[in-house]
Amino acid sequence: MALNFDFFNNLIVVTAPDTSVTIQELINAIRNAEGDLEPGMAYSHIADAYGKQDLGNGVQVGITLVLMSPWRVAFEERSGPNTISCRIDGGNLVGGLDGNPIAPTAFTQVTMANSSSATISVPNDTGNLKYLIESLYGNHMGVGTTYYWDPVNGNDLNDGFQPVTAVKSFLRVDQLIVDNKFDIVYCLATDPSGITTVTETMNITKNTVKFRGPGYSFQLKPTTAVADTISINAHSIQISGLYIETAATGTQNGISINGNNNQIKDCWIKNCRGNGITMTTSTMGKINNCVIENCGLSGEGDGIKLTNSTIQNSIFKNVITSNVNGISFGGTAVADNVVENNLIYKNSGTGVNIAANVARTTVRGANTIVGNSPNTTDLGVDTYIETPAGGASSSEIADAVWDELVSSHTISGSTGKTLKDAKSKATLASLK
């Protein structure tokens, strides 16, 4: 947050690209400016401030900043043609020139969120409220510190505790989050175009962190083929609400997972040179409610690929299309994984490919697996594949009928044998 003091025009200017400022930030900057004046008597007093007295039980008197006339607050003018919305909050701002504390500037519109009450209440049960809200999330609760990541308007000198003090880079995010503390990182899409693009890759090594984005408007698109777009080498990580691609060259994966109890949900994973998602040495992971398409652009790459030591993972409610294979299982110690209620279609290779020695894979629960080449391949041990939604096609039924063994219809009690005997009896009767 940068503030400039224009002593000639008596303006406190919030510089671009910042679009918000709090009363506390104004007070801090004003006191610093007053302390730096040389000589101190050359300029008049800028502002008075009141509030924050402790009333007990977590309640404080609200902050009120009174600007001495003719001082005002202004947001740096923009070049247009779009008007930028700006905001002042965190207390009350009064005073200024002729009782107006805001100075107009070109292509800005300022909103003051003044407090209607003279107190600031900080409940003692904030922690309980956080646990209550996160319990509604279902799994992967985030009850640690909340951080905000804004690749457009963030600043890596900020603390990241509020949207207005968000950090700019994943590198800074990684410095702030704490291992095993269940921290949450909210990914903010603030680019005026509607699409915020990040060219960094993410290497996540601290456990129990939750990264939550707004969806398609927050896009991870690395520009150099140096690593997978997201590499998870930790446990209990959650990635949700992100659009993910890889660099345009190389063999990188969209997401690679090495660790237990990780979840990928509500993501759109597209145009990956390697696999959309690859898992190794992972147990009790979840991939759900994702769209995974057009992966394997290097010539090799599946929508989802589970390799060595992947056990008891669940893949459900995803759309998987236009990859090499849709979902593939292969390697050593791959067992007890579940594929449920997915739409797997038009992959150039197999829809669900289960390699030799893969044990007890279950493909069940209203999967729709169509238009792949073939839809399923099973070389595993004790595999269960439920008939896909819609049942067998007419051509599959016809093939099954033609391939039925003739001997099955000539034994005593079979329909074929009964019909043959009836025909023989009718022929003999007609000859009498």
Protein Blocks (a to p, Z undefined) as FASTA:
>chain_A
ZZdddfknopacdddfbfbdcfklmmmmmmmmmmmpccfklpccfbdceejiaebjhiac
ddddddddfbdcdddddebjbdcddddehiaceejeehiabdcdehiacdddddfbfbdc
ddfklmmmmmmmmmmnopapafbdcddddfklgcfkbnolamklccfbfklmmmmpcghk
lpacddddfbfnlpacdfbdcddfbghiacddebjklccddfbdfbcfbacdbehiaceh
iacdddfedjddfbdcedehiacehiacehifbdfbdcehiehiacehiacehehklopa
cfbdcdehiahiacehiacehiabfbdcedehiehiacehiacehifbdfbdcdehiahi
aceehiacehiacfbdcfbehiacdddehiaafklmmmmmmmpcfklmmcghiaklmmmm
mmmmmmmmmmZZ
